[in-house]
Amino acid sequence: MPSFTYTARDRSGQTLHASLDAPSRRDALRLLSARGLSPVLVEETSAHKTKAAKTKSGAGALSSQLSVFGSAAPTLATLKSRERLPFLESLVDLTSSGLSAGEAIRLLSVRIKEPRLRLVCVHMWEQLGEGSTLSQAMTSLPTVFDSSTINLIQAGEATGNLNDVLNRLITHLTDQKELRRQVLNALAYPVFMMVVAGGVIIFFLVFLLPRLQTLLRSLGGELPTSTKILVALSDFGIHYGLFVAIGAILGGVAFWRWRATDAGRLTTDAWMLKLPLLGPFAVSQTVLAFSQTLSVLLENGITTSEALRMTERQIANRVHRAAFDVATGRVLEGEALSAALQKTGCFPDLALDQLSVGENTGNLVPSLKKIAVAYQKAISNQLNIFTRLIATGVLLGVFMFVGFIAFAIISAVFQLSSSFKS
C-alpha cells in the first residue's frame, strides 16, 4: 500500500507533519478529513522526498542569487510598499497564462533582474516551499503587503478566484499610484517657480544691490524712501539672512517632527480642513479613498465589518478617520452606512445620496465605483486649479517685487540727477 506524507492543520490551528498509508491520494485526503484535519500538502513518500530535496537546494540557490549584487544587495528590512504593485503585475501575467501561483513565484524568483523585486519573490518562494499559502507568505513581508492586500488574496484563494482578485487589486493600486503622480506633477511646477523666483530675489538683494548701493552712495544726495527700504532689505539679507535660513530649517524640522506625533497629526489635519483650497481637496481625497477601497473589498468577498475597518486605515486625514471609526461602530450596530456617514459631517451630500441609492437597490458596489470615478475627476480639477493659482501667485509676487526694485532704482536716479541740476 502506498505511503503518503502530509502537512495538515488541526482544529486549533497547529500544523502537523506525519505520514499514513492509503490506497490512493483521495483516500488519504478522506482519512485526514475524518480525523478532523485540514490538509495543506499530501504527497507520496518518494515524490515528497524528491520534491523536498529540490525545494531545499532550490531555496538555497535562490537565497544566494542576490550575492551577485555585492554590498548593494537589499535586505528584507529595506523592502517597501512600492514593490507591491510590480510584484502583483508580474504575478498576474503568469497566473493568467495557466501557471499556479507557486510556480509563477518560483519562475519570477529566477527571471527577475531587479534586486529588490527578486528578493520579494525569493522570500515568498521559500515560504511557499515550507507549506505556506500565498496570503501567509505575504504576511511575512508586512512592509510590502498591507492587511487589506493580504485579506483580499486570502479571499481569492478561498473562493478560487485569485486571478480576478489580483486584477481588481492591481486596478485599485494603479489608480492610487496615478493619483499620487498627479499630486506630485501638480506641485512640481509651483515649487520650481518658487525656487527660481527666490533664487533671483536672493541674488539681487545679496550680490547685485550692494554694488548699486555703493554707486548711489558715491554720487551723494538723499535717497528716496523706496530705495532706503530696498537697501535695508539688502543689508538685512547680508547680515542676518543665514541665521534666518537656519532658523527656518530648524523650525520646519521641528514642525515636521511634531506633525509626526498623533496629537500633531490630528491638529494639523484639523487646520487643513479649514483652509479654503486644501479643505475641499482633503474631503475629496477621503471620499475617493473610502469609495475605492470599500468597493474593492466588498467586491472580493470581504465581510462588511472587516471591509469597513480596513477602509478606515486607508483614510489619510485623522479627523475624518476618527469620524469614520464612529460611523463604523454605528453600522455594526445596525444603522445604514449612508445615515451613519451623514452624522459625521465629513462627507458631501451628493456622495451620501448616491450611497443611499446603492443601499436601497442592493447595488452598493456599483454606487461606490461611480462615486470613485466622480471624485477622481474632481481631484484632477482641484489639482489643476491649485496649480494655476499657485503659479499665478508666484508670478505676481515676482513681478511686483521686480517692479518695486525698478521703481526704487529709477526714483533714486531721478532724485540724484535733480540734485545735480540744483
Secondary structure, DSSP 8 states (H G I E B T S, - for coil): --EEEEEEE-TT--EEEEEEE-SSHHHHHHHHHHTT-EEEEEEEHHHHHHHHHHHHHHHHHHHHHGGGGGGG---GGG--GGGHHHHHHHHHHHHTTT--HHHHHHHHHHH---HHHHHHHHHHHHHHHTT--HHHHHHT-TTTS-HHHHHHHHHHHHHT-HHHHHHHHHHHHHHHHHHHHHHHHHHHHHHHHHHHHHHHHHHIIIIIHHHHHHHHHHH-S---HHHHHHHHHHHHHHHHHHHHHHHHHHHHHHHHHHHHSHHHHHHHHHHHHHSTTHHHHHHHHHHHHHHHHHHHHHHTT--HHHHHHHHHHT---HHHHHHHHHHHHHHHTT--HHHHHHTTT-S-HHHHHHHHHHHHHT-HHHHHHHHHHHHHHHHHHHHHHHHHHHHHHHHHHHHHHHHHHHHHHHHHHHHHHHHHH-
